[in-house]
Structures are given as structure tokens and as C-alpha cells.
Amino acid sequence: MCIRDRCAHCNKQFSVKTGTIYENSNIPLQKWFLTFYLISLSKKGISSIELSKTIGVTQKSAWYLLHKVRYMLEHRNSDNQLCGTVEVDETYIGGKKKGKRGRGSENKTPVFGAVQRGGRLSITSVPNAKRKTLEPIIHERVKKGTHINSDEWWAYTKLCSDYVHTVSYTHLRAHETELHL
């Protein structure tokens, strides 16, 4: 499910996928990010068959994911910081235990991502989702003055000194709804 908001200036609908390689994809963002993670772990690459089995999609969908990711990586300019409108969030992936979800999940790796509208992405494994961990990464990878959208996680509360920071409360409501189903 993708939450849509409206632009305050032009009143057009947008979501975190707008203007990115994910925009017209029915594949959940979590599977996209897991694909980036698996590619970064693999020294010799990963086949679409192996990826499809690992993340639970068809081989054709896995091929599509790999094709898009490789294209984006090939055509990126790694010297530039993200700018324009950037979405930031953290998630937890991996682990074999089912049960507890979200922050503090056992045996899961915290991963931080920043996506610039237009398709550029910065994603990294982090030791935790605390402010002192995430802020330096944001300052390194996102140009000052950029418009940053985030959820209401407290680690993002002091971004307004260097960035135009907007908090999306609908993101949290979507997770709360998901948890109560």
C-alpha cells in the first residue's frame, strides 16, 4: 500500500515512489530495498532465479528488479549529494525469528535509506536508528537546504536547522493500521 499526499503548491498527488525507479512498480519498496541489500552483499552478483527465491517474487519480477537497479547504478553520479526533495526512513531486515516488528526487532539489521525524487538512492546498513547515527549520514549524503520528508521518528527532529524538514504523519498511521489487522 502506498500512501499518497497532495502537493501544497500544485495540488497534485504524489507518494514516496513519485519520480523514482519505483514509480510504476507493483513490487513493494521493502523488496526493492532487500534487493539492494542482497546485491551489496554479493561479490559476484546475484541471478534473477536466486533473487526470486530469496525475496519471494517471480523470476520475471526479479529480473526486472535487477535490471532497474543495475541501470540506476550505472547512470548515477556518485560525487553529488542528494538534493531537491528527499525521502528518508529506516527499516529492519533479515533475521529468522518472526514476531516483534519495527525498532528493536531481534536478529534484524537496521538499514537507513534516502531517496531523491527522480530515482537516486542512498542506502546503508547502520548499527542503530539513533539520531547520533543517522544525522551524520544525512549531512554527508544530502545537500544542505534540501527538502527532506520523513516520518515522526525522533532521530529526524533536529534536521530543520540545515534542511527544510516535513514530517509525514500518514506514514505512521499506515503502519498502525497494518499492525492492527
Buried (B, 14 or more C-beta within 10 A) or exposed (E): EEEEBEEEEEEEEBBBBBBBBBBEBEBBBEBBBBBBBBBEEEEEEBBBEBBBEBBEBEBEBBBBBBEBBEEBEEEEEEEEBBBEBBBBBBBBBEEEEEEEEEEEBEEBBBBBBBBBBEBBBBBBEBEBBEBEBBBEBBBEBBBEEBBBBBBEBEBBEEBEEBBEBBBBEEBEEBEEEEEEE
